[in-house]
Each structure stands twice: as C-alpha cells, then as structure tokens.
Amino acid sequence: MKIGIDIQDTKRFTSYCKIAKQYLQILKDIPTENLSSTRQKNTPPSHDASNPSLFDKSIDTKNNKGTNLITEILKLRRLFTDPELEYLATKNFSEQTATGLYCAKEAFFKAIGTGVKPSKLNQIEVLHDEIGAPYYNILDAGLFANHQSNLSLSISHTGGTAVAVCILY
C-alpha cells in the first residue's frame, strides 16, 4: 500500500477562478456566431464530441473585451482537463473545489512515487460518480504502469485549505 497526501492553500487558485468566472460571463454576453474553436495541440478532447467544452471557445479578436482572458484560460487547461473545467463551472469556479482537484492530482503523483510533473497534470482526471464521490480517470496508462491496480481518493476542503489523499493498494 502507498499513500499520497497533498494540502494546499486555496489562495493559489483565487486569480484563476476569478478569470474563469469572467470568461464564462463574457461567453454568456456575446452572440454564438462570434465564438470559434481554440482547441490546442496536446489537450485532451472533450468526452462528448457532440457537446464541445465551454473552454474550447474563444472570443473573436474583434471583440477586445475578452482577449486578455484567453491566455489565462489556457493556463487553466494545463492543470485541468475539459471535464474537470466543466465540473468547476458547475461549482461556479469555487477556489476550494479547484484546489481540491489540484491536490488530488498531486496526491496521485506522490502516491506513485514520481513526484508532480506539471506536463502530466492533464493526463489524469478527477471525476465524480453519481453520488459525488471523486475518482481518478487515468488518461495516460504509462503513468500507472508497475503500480498496484486499485486507487482510492478522498478530497476535503474548509475555509482556505484543501486536502486530498490518494491510496494505492
């Protein structure tokens, strides 16, 4: 059995979440015909191709109201996959929720003993089952090679702190 634990201050995600909220508000305020796809290379596709992610949308450069937000949204996409970003959107980009998801990813890497690799953060997803329990979806099977086959995940947050525990058994 191996255990990975991570604790983070939610302040780390305050600016990211604020920017994401602004981006979503701008998307609500502009006509659909002014939106275009901005999927970047090396970003995992949305799970449902018929329903592209909110974060695949860019604001037309003619609309300078949102151009500065695009760079910041792309930073978020390095940390979180489309389903995770969509989940965060349902939680109004709560800093506690975003920090909890990030902690879960760090706890995973600590449990497998590789340390956190920023380039690999979007190769694992933290999803939620029908009753809201978090679980891992490993997108890069190589990350989990040579490790025990069962994972358990617990995420908690309160006030300005989030914690995640990953257990491999």
Secondary structure, 3 states (H helix, E strand, C coil): CEEEEEEEEHHHHHHHHHHHHHHHHHHHHCCHHHEEECCCCCCCCCCCCCCCCHHHEEECCCCCCCHHHHHHHHHHHHHCCHHHHHHHHHCCCCHHHHHHHHHHHHHHHHHHCCCCCHHHHHHEEEEECCCCCEEEEECCHHHHCCCCCCEEEEEEEECCEEEEEEEEC
